Amino acid sequence: MKRILIWCGGLALLGGVAARWLRPARITAAKVTAITPGAPPTASVVLAYIAGALPVHMIVDVADTAGGGGSATVDGEQIFLDIPLIGEPSRDYHVTTTATYRVLGRPFTIVREFIAG
């Protein structure tokens, strides 16, 4: 009986670890940390994830209320990125992320929007 409990406990632990790493690592925060002036100006963006499988590719869009902004396509493992901006730099940007994951061989996309504030 004790051996069966140990085996069941080990299998449950292994199943929990496998499920955690198969689950997509959702983006919990995306924030413009700095605007660097220049030609063109660039926005420095920081991304934060929860534990899980990182996205394969990600599109990060930065936009302000006047319609200026920029976009970049990066690998899913990237946490810090610089995005060239179109138009005059602003103070308030919102960030939209489109993350594409591969879960058990199938593509899975999550779109999230983060408002500055």
Secondary structure as GFF3:
##gff-version 3
##sequence-region A 1 117
A	DSSP	alpha_helix	2	22	.	.	.	ID=ss1
A	DSSP	beta_strand	27	36	.	.	.	ID=ss2
A	DSSP	beta_strand	42	49	.	.	.	ID=ss3
A	DSSP	beta_strand	57	63	.	.	.	ID=ss4
A	DSSP	beta_strand	69	75	.	.	.	ID=ss5
A	DSSP	beta_strand	80	84	.	.	.	ID=ss6
A	DSSP	beta_strand	94	103	.	.	.	ID=ss7
A	DSSP	beta_strand	106	114	.	.	.	ID=ss8
###
